[in-house]
Amino acid sequence: MESKENNHPESASIEPVKLDIDSEIQFHCHKNVKCFTRCCRGIRITLTPYDIIRLKNRLDLSSEDFLAIYTTPGLLEKTDLPLVTLKLLDDDLESCPFVREDGCLIYEDRPTACRYYPLGAASLSHKEGADDQGFYFFVHEPHCLGFEEEKLWTVKEWRKDQGVDTHDEINAEWTDLIVRKRSFPATIQLTEKSKQLFFMTSYNIDQFKRFVFESTFIERFSVDPETVEAIQEDEIALLKFGLKWLKETLFQHKDLDAFKS
């Protein structure tokens, strides 16, 4: 699943290289590279559920305010599922709102896609004959000079260094849900209410918390007291719970229109 697209026109002719977890890449990005921060402009970054929690907390905003100020809604290709992308500045370079000449203002909480760069990840799950390992791409974009640096990594080392493992683990149910939805026949369409619940559960953790605790949700789904305590105190636990509930609900063909927020 692509989550970061670079719209620099000169990159279109560069073919990606397929990699596995032990493949070696040559790359290093730092302030002394002449192209520093250029990859943060003219881009399209899809935000994951965990990205939004990290960013809204970093900026001390509610989910609703963060979504309104910093994101643009859309639909994920081949799934018809709602997604949100980072809203870029209205400048000549279409810059990320958090980038400055000397780097990223929210680097410690940067989105998953930024952590992966220059790698892209793809999953083969739920496709016939595929394993669950997925694969990766290292795209040599002409504007990027980081691949001319001498530092070597394996994909595994890069993932660990960039904190990708944590992000992927927390987003796992969400990613799996999207991959599964892509395998649905084109004739199976989600209702508007289903899409609204997907959006709320995935991206608006504050609204989802109200949905769970200010309705009959806990009684309706017989949520045990230990889980109730955990999801009431921990946003990550609440997110994981919500995504698991959403996936199970969708694939058990329950009528999501029956649920009222």
C-alpha positions in Angstrom: 0.0 0.0 0.0 1.5 3.3 -1.1 1.3 6.0 1.5 3.7 8.6 0.2 3.9 9.7 -3.4 6.4 12.1 -4.8 5.0 14.3 -7.6 8.3 15.5 -8.9 7.9 14.9 -12.7 11.5 13.7 -13.3 11.0 10.7 -10.9 8.4 9.1 -13.2 11.0 7.4 -15.4 12.8 5.7 -12.5 11.9 2.1 -12.0 11.6 0.8 -8.4 13.7 -2.1 -7.2 12.0 -5.0 -5.4 13.5 -5.8 -2.1 13.1 -8.2 0.9 13.7 -7.6 4.6 17.4 -8.6 4.3 18.2 -6.6 1.1 20.9 -4.0 1.4 20.3 -0.4 0.5 22.7 2.6 0.2 21.2 5.7 1.6 21.7 8.5 4.1 19.8 11.8 4.5 21.3 14.7 6.5 21.4 18.5 6.5 24.6 18.6 4.4 23.0 16.8 1.5 22.2 19.4 -1.2 18.6 18.1 -1.7 17.8 18.2 2.0 14.0 18.7 2.6 13.2 18.6 -1.2 11.4 15.3 -0.6 9.1 17.1 1.7 7.6 19.2 -1.1 5.4 18.3 -4.0 4.2 15.1 -2.2 1.1 13.2 -1.2 1.3 11.6 2.2 -1.5 9.3 3.3 -1.8 9.4 7.1 -2.3 6.2 9.1 -4.4 6.0 12.3 -1.4 6.0 14.5 0.1 9.0 12.6 -2.9 11.0 13.5 -2.8 10.1 17.2 0.9 11.1 17.3 0.5 14.3 15.4 -2.7 15.6 17.2 -1.1 14.9 20.6 2.2 16.6 19.5 0.2 19.7 18.4 -2.1 19.5 21.5 -5.2 19.3 19.3 -8.3 17.2 19.3 -8.8 14.7 16.5 -11.5 16.8 15.0 -9.3 20.0 15.0 -6.3 18.2 13.6 -8.4 16.6 10.8 -10.0 20.0 10.0 -6.7 22.0 9.9 -4.1 19.6 8.6 -5.8 16.9 6.4 -7.7 16.5 3.2 -10.2 13.6 2.9 -10.3 11.2 0.0 -11.0 7.6 -1.1 -8.4 4.9 -1.2 -8.0 3.5 -4.7 -9.6 0.1 -5.4 -11.2 -0.1 -2.0 -13.6 2.9 -1.8 -12.5 3.3 1.8 -12.1 6.8 3.2 -8.5 8.1 3.8 -6.9 11.3 4.8 -3.8 12.9 3.3 -1.7 15.7 4.8 -2.8 19.1 3.6 0.1 20.9 1.9 0.9 24.5 2.0 -0.5 26.7 -0.7 3.0 27.8 -1.9 4.9 27.3 -5.1 6.5 24.1 -4.0 3.4 22.5 -2.2 5.4 22.1 0.9 4.6 20.0 3.9 3.3 22.3 6.7 5.9 21.0 9.1 9.0 21.4 7.0 11.5 24.2 7.3 14.8 24.8 5.6 16.7 23.2 8.5 14.4 20.2 8.7 11.1 18.9 10.1 9.4 20.6 13.1 7.7 17.3 14.2 10.5 14.9 13.3 10.0 12.7 16.4 6.3 12.2 15.5 6.6 12.3 11.7 4.2 10.1 9.7 4.9 6.5 8.8 5.4 7.3 5.2 8.2 9.7 6.0 9.9 7.1 8.2 9.8 4.6 5.3 11.3 7.0 2.7 13.0 6.1 0.4 11.4 2.7 0.8 7.9 1.8 -0.1 6.1 -1.2 1.4 3.6 -3.5 -0.2 1.7 -6.5 1.2 0.8 -9.7 -0.6 -1.6 -10.9 2.1 -4.9 -12.4 1.0 -3.6 -12.9 -2.6 -3.4 -16.4 -3.9 0.0 -18.0 -3.6 1.4 -15.1 -1.5 3.0 -15.3 1.8 2.7 -12.6 4.6 6.2 -11.2 4.3 5.3 -8.5 1.8 8.0 -6.8 -0.1 9.7 -3.3 -0.4 10.8 -0.9 -3.0 13.8 1.4 -3.0 13.1 4.2 -5.5 16.0 6.2 -6.8 14.4 9.6 -7.4 16.7 11.8 -9.5 16.3 14.8 -7.1 17.4 12.7 -4.1 21.1 12.7 -3.5 20.9 10.6 -0.3 21.5 7.4 -2.3 24.9 8.7 -3.3 26.0 8.7 0.4 28.1 5.7 1.4 26.1 4.5 4.4 24.7 1.0 4.0 21.6 -0.6 5.6 19.5 -3.7 5.3 15.8 -3.0 5.0 15.4 -4.5 8.5 18.0 -2.2 9.9 16.4 0.8 8.2 13.0 -0.1 9.6 14.3 -0.4 13.1 16.3 2.9 12.9 13.3 4.8 11.7 10.8 3.4 14.2 8.7 1.8 11.4 8.2 -1.5 13.3 6.2 0.2 16.1 4.1 2.1 13.6 3.4 -1.0 11.5 2.5 -3.1 14.6 0.0 -0.5 15.8 -1.5 0.0 12.3 -1.5 -3.8 11.5 -5.3 -4.3 11.8 -6.0 -1.2 9.7 -3.5 -2.3 7.0 -4.9 -5.8 7.0 -8.5 -4.5 6.6 -7.5 -2.4 3.6 -5.7 -5.4 1.9 -8.8 -7.6 2.6 -11.1 -5.0 1.2 -9.1 -4.8 -2.0 -9.8 -8.5 -2.5 -13.6 -7.9 -2.3 -15.5 -8.3 -5.6 -16.2 -5.0 -7.2 -19.9 -5.6 -6.8 -19.6 -5.5 -2.9 -19.9 -1.8 -1.9 -19.9 -0.3 1.6 -22.8 1.8 2.6 -22.3 5.4 3.5 -22.8 4.6 7.2 -20.1 1.9 7.0 -17.7 4.4 5.5 -18.5 6.9 8.2 -17.7 4.3 10.9 -14.5 3.4 9.1 -13.5 7.0 9.0 -14.3 7.6 12.7 -12.6 4.4 14.0 -9.5 4.9 11.9 -8.9 8.6 12.1 -11.0 10.3 14.8 -10.0 8.6 18.0 -11.8 11.2 20.2 -15.1 10.7 18.5 -14.7 6.9 18.6 -14.1 7.1 22.3 -17.3 8.9 22.8 -19.0 6.4 20.5 -17.9 3.6 22.7 -18.4 5.1 26.1 -21.4 7.3 25.6 -23.6 4.7 23.9 -24.7 1.1 24.5 -21.6 -0.1 22.7 -20.0 -1.9 25.7 -23.2 -3.7 26.6 -24.1 -4.5 23.0 -20.7 -6.2 22.3 -20.2 -7.5 25.9 -16.8 -5.9 26.3 -15.1 -7.3 29.4 -14.2 -5.0 32.3 -10.4 -5.4 31.8 -10.7 -4.2 28.2 -13.0 -1.4 29.2 -10.4 -0.1 31.6 -7.6 -0.4 29.1 -9.3 1.4 26.3 -10.6 4.1 28.6 -7.1 5.1 29.6 -4.9 4.3 26.6 -5.5 5.8 23.1 -3.4 3.1 21.4 -5.3 0.3 23.1 -8.5 2.0 22.1 -7.3 2.3 18.5 -6.3 -1.4 18.3 -9.6 -2.4 19.9 -11.6 -0.3 17.4 -9.7 -1.5 14.3 -10.2 -5.1 15.4 -13.9 -4.5 16.0 -14.2 -2.8 12.7 -12.5 -5.6 10.8 -14.5 -8.3 12.5 -17.7 -6.4 11.9 -17.1 -5.8 8.2 -16.1 -9.4 7.5 -18.9 -10.9 9.5 -21.2 -8.9 7.2 -23.0 -7.3 10.1 -25.3 -4.3 9.3 -23.1 -1.3 10.3 -26.1 1.0 9.5 -27.7 -0.3 12.7 -25.1 1.4 14.9 -25.7 5.0 15.9 -23.0 7.2 17.2 
